C-alpha cells in the first residue's frame, strides 16, 4: 500500500512500471465463502479457514476502534528490514493465461498479478514499492475496520524498477503462495529478506481466491470463490497458476517480456533468471499448494510448507525432491494426519521443524502488523497471544528467515548449513520432529 509521503511522481512511476495506481479509495467489505476441507483436521487452528478468522478482521469499526481526532496523524506501520547483503529491487507484472478460463468467473481468461523481488546494487532514485497498491490496500484495511486515514501501510524494501545486480549471474528463483483469501503481500517480511540474500522471489496473487487483487487501470478483483469450494480443487487452481508463472519466467529467461501490457522491466532482469534452480514456499493453504505444485511441475526443485495442511492426492504420491515442513508450536505431523501421510511419501531430503511459541498466523505478515495495530483494533495482550502465540514478533520473523534461507541455500545453492542437522543453542525455539 502506498504511504502518505509518496510523491505524485513516485506514484505515477509505480502506476507505469509496476501496475500500481496512485489513487486511494475504500474497498467493499468482503467475507467470502469458506472452503470444504473434508478432513478430520478441518477445525484445527492451522486449517485454511483460520487464515483470516482472527476474531478482529470483520469486527465493526465502531466496536473496537476509537475515532481519531481531527488532525491526528495515522498510525504508520513498519516492516522488518531485510538482513541480506544486497539492496532489493521490485517490479509488478500483469500476466494473462490465454490457454485457461478463470475457474471462478466464467467467460474470462485466467489473469494474475505477481511481484518480483530481486537483488539490486543501484537502488538510489527508485521509489520503494508499497506493501499493497492503493485501491486493494484500502480494501484490505476496510476488512479490518480501518482506513488509510487511520493506518498507513509501510513501503517495502523493494525499489521499483531498480536494475538487477547482474554481477550475481543468473538468479535462483523462489515462488510464494499465501493463505486462503490472503494477498500476495502477506509474505513480504520473508520475501524481501530472501531477495536481499540473492534470490529472485515471485509472489503470486491467486485471483478471485485472494480477497483483493489490483490490476492496471484501477481495476480491483475480489474473492469470488463459490461457497463450499473444496480445498483440493483450490490447490489444483493454484498449482496451475504456479506452472503458468514458471512458464512466464522462462519467457524472461530467454529475453522476452511476459507482461500483458508490455510494462517496462528492470534493466538486467531478462536473461538473468535461473530456470534450473527453482524453489517454492507458502503459508497455510499456500503451503499445501507447494506439494500440489511440485507434483504438477517438476521444474520446482525444492519446497517448504509453512504450517499448512495438505489436501487432495499430492500428499499420497511419492515426491523425490527436497521438502521442509515448518510448523507452529501446536502443529506438526503428530497432530496433522495430512503431514504424516506426506512425510511417508517424501523420498528426497526431508526435514520437519517446529517453532515453539508461534501460532498459525505467525507465519504471515500479520505477525508484525497486528501487534502494531493492536491498540487501534482493541486487542489485549492475551488476545494477541491467543492468535499469535507467545513468541516475540521480531524473533519469530528472524527465525523463519534464517531457517528458510538455510533450507533453500542448501538445496538450490548447494551450501550446506549445520542448522538443518539438529537443535541449535542459538535458536532454542526450534525443535526437530523425528
C-alpha positions in Angstrom: 0.0 0.0 0.0 1.2 3.5 -0.7 2.5 5.5 2.2 1.2 9.1 2.5 4.6 10.5 2.0 4.9 9.2 -1.5 5.2 11.9 -4.1 2.9 12.2 -7.1 5.8 11.4 -9.4 6.6 8.3 -7.5 3.0 7.2 -7.6 3.0 7.7 -11.4 6.2 5.7 -11.7 4.6 2.9 -9.8 1.5 3.0 -12.0 3.5 2.8 -15.2 6.2 0.5 -14.0 4.6 -1.9 -11.7 0.9 -2.0 -12.4 0.1 0.0 -9.3 -2.0 3.2 -9.1 -1.7 6.4 -7.0 -5.4 6.9 -6.1 -6.7 5.8 -2.7 -10.3 4.5 -2.3 -12.1 2.5 0.2 -12.8 -1.1 -0.9 -16.0 -3.0 -0.5 -16.2 -5.3 2.6 -15.8 -8.9 1.9 -16.1 -12.1 3.8 -16.2 -14.7 1.2 -17.2 -18.4 1.4 -15.2 -20.9 3.3 -13.6 -24.0 1.9 -14.8 -27.5 2.4 -11.8 -29.4 3.8 -13.4 -32.8 4.3 -10.6 -33.9 6.6 -10.6 -34.7 10.4 -8.4 -31.6 10.9 -10.9 -29.1 9.4 -11.4 -27.4 12.8 -7.8 -27.3 13.8 -6.1 -23.9 14.3 -4.0 -24.5 11.2 -6.9 -25.2 8.9 -7.2 -22.9 5.9 -10.5 -21.4 7.3 -8.3 -19.8 10.0 -6.0 -18.0 7.7 -8.2 -14.9 8.4 -10.5 -16.0 11.2 -8.7 -14.0 13.8 -11.7 -12.6 15.7 -11.0 -9.0 14.7 -10.8 -8.8 10.9 -14.5 -8.2 10.4 -15.4 -6.5 13.7 -17.3 -3.3 13.0 -15.1 -0.2 13.3 -17.3 1.4 16.0 -17.0 -1.7 18.2 -13.2 -1.6 18.6 -11.6 1.5 17.2 -11.8 4.8 18.9 -12.1 7.6 16.3 -9.0 9.7 16.0 -9.5 13.4 16.5 -9.2 15.8 13.6 -5.6 16.4 12.6 -4.2 13.3 14.2 -1.6 11.6 12.1 -2.4 8.0 11.0 -0.5 5.1 12.6 2.5 4.4 10.4 3.3 0.7 10.3 6.8 -0.6 9.8 8.1 -3.8 8.3 11.3 -5.5 9.5 14.2 -4.6 7.2 15.9 -7.3 5.2 19.1 -8.9 6.7 20.9 -9.9 3.5 23.9 -8.2 1.8 22.0 -6.8 -1.1 19.6 -4.0 -1.6 16.2 -5.1 -3.1 14.5 -4.2 -6.3 10.9 -4.8 -7.3 8.6 -4.9 -10.3 4.9 -6.0 -10.6 3.7 -7.9 -13.7 0.2 -8.5 -15.1 0.1 -12.0 -16.6 -2.7 -13.4 -18.8 -3.1 -17.1 -19.5 -4.9 -17.3 -22.8 -5.0 -21.1 -22.6 -7.1 -21.2 -19.4 -10.5 -19.9 -18.4 -10.8 -18.4 -15.0 -12.2 -21.2 -12.7 -14.2 -18.7 -10.6 -15.5 -16.2 -13.1 -16.8 -17.9 -16.2 -16.1 -16.3 -19.6 -12.8 -14.7 -18.6 -9.3 -15.8 -19.2 -7.2 -16.5 -16.2 -5.1 -13.5 -15.2 -2.7 -12.9 -12.3 -0.8 -10.1 -10.7 2.7 -11.1 -9.4 5.5 -9.2 -7.7 9.2 -9.9 -8.4 11.7 -9.0 -5.7 15.4 -9.3 -6.5 18.9 -8.1 -5.5 20.0 -4.7 -6.9 23.2 -2.7 -6.5 21.6 0.6 -7.6 18.5 1.4 -5.5 19.1 5.1 -5.5 16.5 7.1 -7.3 14.0 4.3 -7.3 10.9 4.6 -5.1 10.2 1.9 -2.6 7.2 -0.2 -3.6 4.1 -0.1 -1.3 3.2 -3.2 0.7 0.0 -3.3 -1.4 -1.3 -1.0 -4.2 -3.6 1.9 -3.1 -7.0 0.5 -4.0 -6.5 -3.0 -2.9 -4.8 -1.7 0.2 -7.8 0.4 1.2 -10.0 -2.6 0.7 -7.6 -4.7 2.9 -7.8 -2.0 5.6 -11.6 -1.8 5.4 -11.8 -5.6 6.0 -10.2 -4.8 9.4 -12.4 -1.9 10.2 -9.7 0.6 9.4 -8.9 3.1 6.7 -5.9 4.8 5.1 -6.7 7.9 7.2 -6.1 5.8 10.4 -3.3 3.5 9.3 -0.5 4.0 6.8 0.8 0.7 5.5 4.5 0.6 5.0 6.8 0.7 2.0 8.6 -2.5 1.3 12.3 -2.7 0.8 11.8 -3.2 -2.9 12.9 -0.3 -5.1 10.6 -0.2 -8.1 12.4 -0.8 -11.4 15.9 -0.7 -9.8 18.3 -2.6 -12.1 19.1 -6.2 -11.3 22.6 -6.8 -9.9 23.9 -8.7 -12.9 27.2 -9.4 -11.2 25.5 -12.2 -9.4 24.8 -14.0 -12.6 21.5 -15.8 -13.1 19.3 -15.6 -10.1 17.8 -18.7 -8.4 14.0 -18.4 -8.2 11.6 -18.8 -5.3 7.9 -18.7 -5.7 5.5 -17.7 -2.8 1.8 -18.7 -2.3 -0.2 -17.2 0.6 -3.1 -18.4 2.7 -6.8 -18.8 1.8 -8.3 -15.5 0.6 -4.9 -13.9 1.5 -3.0 -11.4 -0.6 0.5 -12.0 -2.0 1.8 -9.2 0.2 1.3 -11.4 3.3 4.7 -12.9 2.8 6.7 -9.7 2.3 8.8 -9.9 5.5 10.2 -13.2 4.4 10.2 -12.5 0.6 12.2 -9.3 0.7 14.7 -10.9 3.1 15.3 -13.8 0.7 15.7 -11.3 -2.2 18.3 -9.5 -0.1 20.2 -12.8 0.1 20.4 -13.1 -3.7 17.2 -14.8 -4.8 14.6 -13.7 -7.3 11.4 -14.1 -5.3 8.0 -14.1 -7.1 4.8 -13.6 -5.1 1.6 -14.6 -6.7 -2.0 -13.4 -6.2 -4.4 -16.2 -7.0 -7.2 -14.0 -8.5 -10.7 -14.5 -7.1 -9.3 -16.6 -4.3 -7.4 -13.6 -2.8 -9.6 -11.1 -1.1 -8.5 -8.3 -3.4 -6.1 -8.0 -6.4 -5.4 -4.7 -8.0 -4.8 -4.7 -11.8 -3.7 -1.9 -14.1 -6.3 0.8 -14.9 -7.6 0.9 -11.3 -9.4 -2.4 -11.5 -9.7 -4.4 -8.3 -10.9 -8.1 -8.4 -12.3 -9.5 -5.2 -12.8 -13.0 -3.8 -15.3 -14.8 -6.0 -14.9 -18.4 -4.9 -18.3 -20.3 -4.8 -19.5 -21.4 -1.4 -18.3 -24.9 -0.4 -15.3 -24.9 -2.8 -13.2 -27.9 -1.9 -9.6 -27.3 -0.8 -8.2 -29.9 -3.2 -9.8 -28.2 -6.2 -8.5 -24.8 -5.0 -5.0 -26.2 -4.8 -5.2 -27.5 -8.3 -6.0 -24.0 -9.4 -3.1 -22.6 -7.5 -0.7 -25.3 -8.9 -1.9 -24.4 -12.4 -1.2 -20.7 -11.6 2.3 -21.6 -10.5 3.1 -23.6 -13.6 1.9 -20.7 -15.7 4.1 -18.3 -13.8 7.1 -20.5 -14.2 6.4 -20.6 -18.0 6.4 -16.8 -17.9 9.6 -16.7 -16.0 11.0 -18.8 -18.8 10.0 -16.1 -21.2 12.0 -13.7 -19.1 15.0 -16.0 -19.0 15.1 -16.0 -22.8 14.9 -12.3 -23.2 11.1 -11.8 -23.6 8.6 -9.6 -21.7 5.7 -11.6 -20.4 3.7 -8.6 -19.0 0.3 -8.4 -20.7 0.7 -4.6 -21.3 4.5 -4.9 -22.1 5.3 -2.8 -19.0 8.8 -1.5 -18.5 11.1 -4.2 -17.0 14.1 -3.5 -14.7 17.4 -3.4 -16.5 19.2 -6.8 -16.3 16.1 -8.8 -15.5 15.8 -10.7 -18.8 18.3 -13.4 -19.3 19.2 -13.4 -15.6 16.5 -15.9 -14.4 18.0 -19.3 -13.5 15.4 -21.8 -14.6 17.5 -24.7 -13.3 17.2 -23.6 -9.7 13.5 -23.0 -8.7 12.0 -23.5 -5.2 8.6 -22.7 -3.7 7.3 -21.9 -0.3 3.9 -21.0 1.0 2.0 -20.3 4.2 -1.1 -22.2 5.3 -3.2 -23.1 2.2 -0.3 -21.8 0.2 1.9 -24.2 2.0 -0.4 -27.0 1.0 -0.1 -25.7 -2.6 3.6 -26.4 -2.6 3.3 -30.1 -2.8 0.5 -30.0 -5.4 2.6 -27.6 -7.5 5.7 -29.8 -7.2 3.7 -32.8 -8.4 2.4 -30.9 -11.4 5.7 -29.2 -12.3 9.0 -30.9 -11.9 10.9 -27.7 -12.5 10.2 -26.9 -8.8 13.3 -28.4 -7.3 12.6 -27.9 -3.6 9.6 -26.9 -1.4 8.8 -25.6 2.0 5.4 -25.6 3.7 4.8 -23.0 6.5 2.1 -24.5 8.8 -0.4 -25.5 6.1 -2.5 -28.7 5.7 -2.2 -30.8 2.6 -5.2 -31.7 0.6 -6.0 -33.9 -2.4 -3.8 -36.6 -3.9 -0.5 -34.8 -3.6 0.1 -36.0 -0.1 -0.2 -39.6 -1.1 2.1 -39.5 -4.0 5.9 -40.0 -3.7 7.9 -36.9 -4.1 11.7 -37.3 -4.6 12.7 -33.7 -4.2 13.8 -31.9 -1.0 11.0 -30.7 1.2 10.7 -28.8 4.5 7.8 -28.9 7.0 7.9 -25.8 9.2 5.2 -25.7 11.8 3.8 -23.6 14.7 4.1 -24.7 18.3 0.9 -26.8 18.3 1.1 -28.3 14.8 3.3 -31.0 13.3 2.9 -34.4 11.8 2.0 -35.9 15.1 -1.2 -33.8 15.2 -1.9 -33.4 11.5 -2.7 -36.6 9.5 -2.0 -34.9 6.2 1.5 -34.2 7.4 2.0 -37.8 8.5 0.9 -39.1 5.1 3.0 -36.5 3.2 6.1 -37.3 5.3 5.9 -41.0 4.4 5.9 -40.1 0.7 8.8 -37.7 0.9 11.6 -39.7 -0.8 14.2 -37.0 -1.1 15.8 -34.9 1.6 13.2 -34.0 4.2 13.2 -32.0 7.4 10.4 -31.3 9.9 10.9 -28.4 12.3 8.7 -26.7 14.8 8.7 -23.1 16.0 7.7 -23.2 19.7 5.8 -20.2 20.9 4.4 -19.4 17.5 0.8 -19.7 16.2 -0.6 -20.3 12.8 -0.7 -16.6 11.9 2.9 -16.1 13.0 4.0 -17.3 9.5 2.3 -14.3 7.8 2.9 -10.6 7.8 0.1 -10.4 10.4 2.9 -11.3 12.9 4.4 -7.9 12.7 1.4 -5.9 11.5 -1.3 -6.8 14.1 1.0 -6.3 17.1 1.5 -2.7 15.9 -2.3 -2.2 15.2 -3.4 -3.8 18.5 -4.3 -0.5 20.1 -6.5 0.6 17.2 -8.1 -2.9 16.9 -8.8 -3.0 20.7 -6.8 -6.2 21.2 -5.4 -7.1 24.6 -2.1 -8.9 25.2 -4.0 -12.1 26.0 -5.9 -11.9 22.7 -2.7 -11.3 20.8 -1.1 -14.3 22.4 -4.2 -16.4 21.6 -3.9 -15.6 17.9 -0.1 -15.2 17.5 1.4 -17.2 20.3 3.9 -16.1 23.0 7.0 -15.6 20.8 8.2 -12.1 20.2 7.2 -11.0 16.7 10.7 -9.9 15.7 12.2 -13.1 17.0 9.5 -15.2 15.1 10.3 -13.4 11.8 14.1 -13.6 12.3 14.0 -17.4 12.9 11.7 -18.0 9.9 14.0 -16.0 7.7 17.1 -17.9 9.0 15.7 -21.4 8.5 14.1 -20.8 5.2 17.3 -19.3 3.8 19.3 -22.3 5.3 17.0 -24.7 3.5 16.9 -23.1 0.1 20.7 -22.2 0.2 21.3 -25.9 0.9 19.0 -27.3 -1.7 19.3 -24.8 -4.5 22.8 -23.3 -4.0 24.4 -26.4 -2.5 25.6 -24.6 0.6 25.1 -26.9 3.5 24.0 -25.3 6.7 24.5 -27.1 10.0 21.3 -25.5 11.4 19.4 -28.2 9.5 21.3 -31.0 11.2 19.7 -30.7 14.5 18.9 -28.4 17.5 20.9 -25.2 17.9 21.6 -23.3 21.1 21.3 -20.1 19.1 17.7 -21.0 18.2 16.3 -22.9 21.1 12.7 -22.2 19.9 13.3 -24.6 17.0 12.8 -28.4 17.6 13.2 -31.2 15.1 10.3 -33.6 14.8 11.9 -37.0 14.4 
